[in-house]
């Protein structure tokens, strides 16, 4: 299995920090967010990783290189002059990900969920990790009916997409990389309502590192003092 880490965003809510640093390189607990992911992937036996980049891409390239220092091989899928959003970025990177299911990870979340649990899954379309709705996203994204992902009425959306999942290239059949920014959510909602997406609620630690306050809180919780 290969992995795609999404690291192209501008991090607008994290300004002014992200005017100097790309969000995946922000440190928590003494190391950049993206390094936590790479170490988790390495423990899961993932050796082939694709990282999409755009905003301050050169810093990410310089920090990670070809991946040898992490015991893996890293390729970059560059999006210039501007990020292509989640679906657009995936479509651009698909030729680098092969014809089997791959792990998809947002570069601006942190978790101690063991990625090896996802590697064991047999996924023919998509499988998502969900968390209880955080304070900053009380409306949620989805609900679960057993292992089936559902997108029901708002009052039933009791879970939030963690930004981590497994996707098969089959999920993207009919979608075209036209060089335009494309969000993933509409495709997820549509396929969830067709019963094509499975999911699970995870009970490990998880943080969407979307603001300076959440960055500082996570850093402190992990024993850091960077922010």
C-alpha positions in Angstrom: 0.0 0.0 0.0 1.1 3.5 -0.8 0.1 6.8 1.0 -0.8 10.3 -0.1 -0.3 13.1 2.4 -2.1 16.3 1.6 0.3 19.2 2.2 -0.6 21.8 -0.4 -2.9 24.2 1.4 -2.1 27.8 2.3 -3.2 27.5 5.9 -5.1 30.8 5.9 -6.6 30.3 9.4 -3.1 29.8 10.8 -1.7 33.2 9.6 0.6 34.9 10.3 2.6 31.7 11.1 1.9 30.2 7.7 3.2 33.2 5.9 6.7 31.9 6.9 6.1 28.1 7.2 3.9 25.6 5.4 1.4 24.2 7.9 2.7 20.5 7.7 6.1 21.7 8.9 4.8 23.4 12.0 6.2 21.7 15.1 4.3 20.0 17.9 6.0 18.0 20.6 9.4 18.8 19.1 8.8 17.7 15.5 6.8 18.8 12.4 3.3 17.5 12.0 4.2 15.7 8.8 7.0 13.8 10.5 4.5 12.4 13.0 2.6 11.0 9.9 5.7 9.6 8.2 6.9 7.8 11.4 3.4 6.4 11.8 3.4 5.2 8.2 6.8 3.7 8.6 5.6 1.7 11.6 2.8 0.4 9.4 5.2 -0.8 6.8 4.4 1.9 4.3 7.5 2.7 2.2 6.1 4.6 -0.8 4.7 8.0 0.0 3.4 10.8 -2.3 3.1 14.3 -0.9 1.2 17.0 -2.7 2.7 20.5 -2.3 2.0 24.1 -3.4 2.3 26.8 -0.7 6.0 27.2 0.2 6.6 23.8 -1.5 10.3 24.3 -1.5 10.5 24.2 2.3 8.7 20.8 2.4 10.9 19.4 -0.4 14.1 20.5 1.4 12.9 19.2 4.8 11.9 15.7 3.6 14.1 15.1 0.5 13.6 11.7 -1.1 12.6 10.1 2.1 15.7 8.0 2.7 16.2 9.6 6.2 12.8 8.1 7.1 13.3 4.7 5.6 10.9 5.3 2.8 10.7 6.7 -0.7 8.9 10.1 -1.1 7.6 11.6 -4.3 6.1 15.1 -4.6 3.1 16.0 -6.6 3.4 19.8 -7.1 0.4 22.1 -7.7 1.4 25.4 -9.1 0.5 28.3 -9.1 -2.2 27.5 -6.6 -3.5 24.4 -4.6 -6.1 22.3 -6.4 -8.1 21.5 -3.2 -8.5 18.0 -1.9 -10.1 16.2 -4.9 -8.1 18.1 -7.4 -4.9 17.3 -5.6 -5.8 13.6 -5.4 -6.6 13.5 -9.1 -3.2 15.1 -9.9 -1.4 12.6 -7.8 -3.3 9.4 -8.9 -0.8 8.4 -11.6 1.9 8.2 -8.8 -0.3 6.0 -6.5 -0.7 2.8 -8.6 -3.8 0.7 -9.1 -4.4 -0.4 -5.5 -6.0 1.2 -2.5 -3.9 3.9 -0.9 -4.0 5.7 2.4 -5.0 9.4 2.4 -3.9 11.7 5.2 -4.4 15.4 5.7 -1.1 17.0 6.5 -2.6 19.3 9.1 -4.1 16.8 11.5 -2.4 15.0 14.3 -3.3 11.5 15.7 -1.9 8.6 17.5 -4.1 6.2 15.6 -1.9 3.3 14.4 -2.0 3.4 10.6 -1.2 -0.3 10.4 -4.9 -0.9 11.2 -5.9 0.7 7.9 -3.4 -1.3 6.0 -5.2 -4.5 6.8 -8.5 -3.3 5.3 -9.8 -4.5 1.9 -11.3 -1.4 0.3 -13.0 -1.3 -3.0 -14.1 2.3 -2.9 -13.4 4.3 0.2 -13.2 3.9 4.0 -13.0 6.9 6.3 -11.9 7.4 9.9 -14.5 9.5 11.9 -14.3 11.3 15.2 -16.9 12.8 17.6 -17.7 16.3 16.5 -15.1 18.7 17.9 -16.1 22.1 19.4 -15.1 24.0 16.3 -17.2 21.7 14.0 -20.4 20.9 16.0 -22.6 20.2 13.0 -20.5 17.3 11.9 -20.1 15.7 8.5 -21.6 12.2 8.5 -23.3 9.5 10.5 -22.8 5.7 10.6 -25.2 2.9 10.0 -23.1 -0.1 11.1 -20.0 0.3 8.9 -21.9 2.3 6.2 -21.2 6.0 5.9 -24.3 8.1 5.7 -25.0 11.8 4.8 -28.4 12.4 6.4 -30.2 15.4 7.7 -28.1 17.9 9.6 -29.4 16.9 13.1 -28.2 13.4 12.5 -24.6 14.3 11.5 -23.0 13.1 14.7 -19.5 12.5 13.4 -16.7 14.4 11.7 -14.3 13.2 9.0 -10.9 12.9 10.6 -9.0 13.7 7.3 -7.7 10.1 7.2 -8.9 7.2 5.1 -8.2 4.6 2.5 -9.3 5.2 -1.1 -9.2 2.9 -4.1 -8.6 4.5 -7.6 -12.1 3.0 -8.5 -13.6 5.7 -6.3 -12.4 8.4 -8.7 -13.6 6.8 -12.0 -15.3 9.5 -14.1 -13.4 12.4 -12.4 -10.9 14.4 -14.4 -7.8 16.4 -13.5 -8.6 19.6 -15.4 -6.2 21.8 -13.5 -9.0 23.4 -11.5 -9.5 23.3 -7.8 -12.0 20.6 -6.8 -13.3 19.8 -3.3 -13.7 16.2 -2.2 -16.8 16.6 -0.1 -19.5 16.6 -2.9 -18.2 13.3 -4.3 -18.0 11.8 -0.8 -21.6 12.8 0.0 -22.9 11.4 -3.3 -21.1 8.1 -2.9 -22.0 7.7 0.8 -25.7 8.0 -0.1 -25.2 5.3 -2.7 -23.8 3.0 0.0 -20.3 2.9 -1.5 -18.3 4.2 1.4 -17.6 2.5 4.7 -16.2 4.1 7.9 -15.3 3.6 11.5 -15.3 5.8 14.5 -11.9 6.0 16.0 -11.2 6.5 19.7 -7.6 7.6 19.6 -6.3 11.1 20.2 -6.9 13.4 17.2 -6.5 17.2 16.6 -7.4 19.3 13.6 -4.5 21.8 13.8 -6.4 24.6 12.1 -5.7 27.6 14.3 -2.7 29.1 16.3 -4.7 28.3 19.5 -5.1 24.6 18.6 -1.5 24.4 17.5 -0.3 25.8 20.8 -2.6 23.5 22.8 -1.4 20.4 21.0 2.2 21.4 21.3 1.8 21.9 25.0 0.0 18.5 25.4 2.8 16.7 23.7 5.4 18.3 25.9 6.6 21.0 23.5 7.1 24.7 24.1 7.6 26.0 20.5 4.5 28.2 20.4 
